[in-house]
Amino acid sequence: MEYRKLAAEGLGTAMLLIGVVGSGIMADTLSGGNDGLALLGNAIATGAMLFAIITTLGPVSGAHFNPAVTLAFALRGEIAPGPALQYVVVQVICGILGVWAAHVMFDLAVLQSSTTMHRTGTAQWFSEILATFGLLFVIFGGLKSRPEAVPALVGLYITGAYFFTSSTSFANPAVTIARGFSDTFAGIYPGHIPMFIVMQVIAVGVGHWALRRLFP
């Protein structure tokens, strides 16, 4: 595996988590207790960061920044199992580093564990299946029809999905794990992480079956 690709995946995933957690902290601080306004700020910043990092790092590594996306490409035979595993390890580690960087930026304790308890239950689990499937849909659909539009498609999709999914669209195992290390607006209680990841992997399986037929 070429070092540049792993470096791009690590940097991109770290920047994604800086965007997610940092904007969550800022939005929560400035919104005066209005969770809807805080979520809006969080969503816009995350979508903007996705557009930026996919545009700039896509030519280097493919801009996965997401083990679910890497698994989807592996199932299609577009990345070998060994490099795919390396991608996933780097994504998870650098996602956590990105969370810690956001904590430093806002003068918070670096080492935290989330106490956010409302991210669980059948509705949110089903939401994660739909959120992850939708993300794969815009990626592979965009690659089929307009590859140059994929950064915008992903950024816009996630911005919208923060609001039209009950889980606020984690849709990314590395992001899910990393957000367990932040007791802030963007956090998720660590005990709720495993089922989110199970649902995301199920969505990859469903997406592999359906999207290969829709976008052969």
C-alpha positions in Angstrom: 0.0 0.0 0.0 1.4 3.4 -1.1 2.2 5.6 1.9 0.6 8.6 0.2 -2.8 6.9 0.1 -2.7 5.9 3.8 -1.6 9.4 4.7 -4.5 10.9 2.7 -7.0 8.6 4.3 -5.7 9.4 7.8 -5.6 13.2 7.2 -9.0 13.3 5.6 -10.7 11.2 8.3 -9.0 13.4 11.0 -10.2 16.5 9.3 -13.7 15.1 9.0 -13.9 14.5 12.7 -12.4 17.9 13.5 -15.3 19.3 11.4 -18.0 17.2 13.0 -16.9 17.6 16.6 -15.5 21.1 16.4 -18.6 22.5 14.7 -20.8 20.6 17.2 -19.0 22.3 20.1 -19.2 25.7 18.5 -22.8 25.4 17.4 -23.9 24.1 20.9 -22.0 27.0 22.5 -23.6 29.7 20.3 -27.1 28.4 19.9 -28.3 29.3 23.3 -29.8 25.9 23.9 -31.6 25.7 20.6 -30.8 22.1 19.5 -32.3 22.6 16.0 -30.1 25.6 15.4 -27.0 23.8 16.7 -27.7 20.8 14.5 -28.1 23.1 11.5 -24.7 24.6 12.1 -23.2 21.1 12.7 -24.7 19.8 9.5 -23.6 22.7 7.2 -20.0 22.6 8.6 -19.8 18.8 8.1 -21.1 19.0 4.6 -18.7 21.7 3.7 -15.7 19.8 5.2 -16.7 16.7 3.2 -16.8 18.7 0.0 -13.4 20.1 0.7 -11.6 16.9 1.7 -13.1 14.7 -1.0 -12.2 17.3 -3.7 -8.6 17.6 -2.6 -7.8 14.1 -1.4 -9.9 12.1 -3.8 -7.3 12.0 -6.5 -4.8 10.6 -3.9 -6.6 7.8 -2.1 -10.2 7.8 -3.5 -11.3 9.7 -0.4 -13.1 6.9 1.5 -12.6 8.3 5.0 -15.1 5.6 6.0 -14.8 1.9 6.6 -18.2 1.3 5.2 -17.2 2.9 1.9 -13.9 1.0 1.9 -15.8 -2.3 2.5 -18.2 -1.4 -0.4 -15.3 -0.9 -2.8 -13.6 -4.1 -1.5 -16.8 -6.1 -2.2 -16.8 -4.7 -5.7 -13.2 -5.9 -6.1 -11.9 -2.3 -6.5 -9.5 -2.5 -3.5 -7.8 -5.6 -2.3 -8.4 -7.0 1.2 -5.0 -6.1 2.5 -5.0 -2.4 1.5 -8.7 -2.2 2.6 -7.8 -3.4 6.1 -5.0 -0.8 6.2 -7.4 1.9 5.2 -9.9 0.9 7.9 -7.2 0.9 10.7 -5.9 4.3 9.6 -9.5 5.7 9.4 -10.3 4.6 12.9 -7.1 5.8 14.5 -7.0 9.1 12.8 -10.7 9.7 13.5 -10.0 9.5 17.2 -7.0 11.8 16.7 -9.3 14.3 15.0 -11.7 14.3 17.9 -8.8 14.9 20.3 -7.6 17.8 18.1 -11.1 19.4 18.3 -11.0 19.1 22.1 -7.6 20.9 22.2 -8.9 23.6 19.9 -11.7 24.4 22.2 -9.7 24.0 25.4 -11.5 20.9 26.6 -10.2 17.8 28.3 -8.6 15.7 25.5 -9.6 12.3 26.9 -13.4 12.0 27.2 -16.1 9.4 27.0 -19.5 10.4 25.7 -22.5 10.3 28.0 -25.0 11.0 25.2 -27.6 8.3 25.9 -30.4 9.0 23.3 -28.7 7.3 20.2 -30.2 3.9 20.5 -33.4 1.9 19.7 -35.0 0.3 16.6 -35.8 3.6 14.9 -32.3 4.9 15.1 -30.8 1.5 14.1 -33.1 1.4 11.0 -32.1 5.0 10.4 -28.4 4.1 10.2 -29.2 1.4 7.6 -31.0 4.0 5.4 -28.3 6.7 6.1 -25.5 4.4 5.1 -27.3 3.0 2.1 -28.1 6.5 0.9 -24.5 7.5 1.2 -23.4 4.6 -0.9 -26.1 5.4 -3.4 -24.9 8.9 -4.0 -21.3 7.7 -4.2 -21.7 4.9 -6.7 -24.5 6.7 -8.6 -22.3 9.8 -8.9 -19.3 7.7 -10.0 -21.5 6.2 -12.7 -23.0 9.4 -14.0 -20.9 12.4 -13.0 -17.7 11.5 -11.1 -16.7 15.2 -10.8 -19.9 15.8 -8.8 -19.2 13.2 -6.1 -17.7 15.7 -3.6 -20.8 17.9 -3.8 -23.2 14.9 -3.8 -21.7 13.5 -0.6 -21.5 16.9 1.1 -25.1 17.8 0.2 -26.4 14.3 1.1 -24.8 14.3 4.6 -26.0 17.9 5.2 -29.5 16.9 4.5 -29.3 13.5 6.2 -28.4 15.2 9.5 -32.1 16.3 9.5 -34.0 13.6 7.6 -32.6 10.7 9.6 -33.5 10.1 13.2 -29.9 9.1 14.0 -28.5 12.3 12.3 -26.7 10.0 9.8 -23.4 8.8 11.3 -23.2 6.3 8.3 -19.5 5.7 9.1 -18.0 3.2 11.6 -14.8 5.3 12.1 -16.9 8.4 12.8 -19.1 6.4 15.1 -16.2 5.0 17.1 -14.4 8.4 17.3 -17.5 10.3 18.5 -17.7 7.9 21.4 -14.5 9.7 22.7 -16.2 13.1 22.9 -18.7 14.1 25.6 -20.0 17.0 23.5 -22.9 17.8 21.2 -21.7 15.3 18.6 -21.0 12.4 21.1 -22.5 8.9 21.2 -22.5 6.7 24.4 -19.9 4.0 23.8 -22.4 1.2 24.7 -24.5 2.3 21.7 -21.7 2.2 19.2 -21.7 -1.6 18.3 -25.3 -1.6 17.1 -24.7 1.5 14.9 -21.8 -0.3 13.3 -23.7 -3.5 12.8 -26.5 -1.5 11.0 -23.9 0.3 8.9 -22.3 -3.0 7.8 -25.8 -4.4 7.0 -26.4 -1.4 4.8 -23.1 -2.1 2.9 -24.4 -5.7 2.2 -27.8 -4.4 1.0 -26.0 -1.7 -1.0 -23.7 -4.2 -2.6 -26.6 -6.3 -3.8 -28.8 -3.5 -5.0 -26.3 -0.9 -6.3 -24.4 -3.3 -8.4 -27.6 -4.0 -10.3 -28.7 -0.4 -10.4 -25.2 0.9 -11.4 -23.4 -2.0 -13.0 
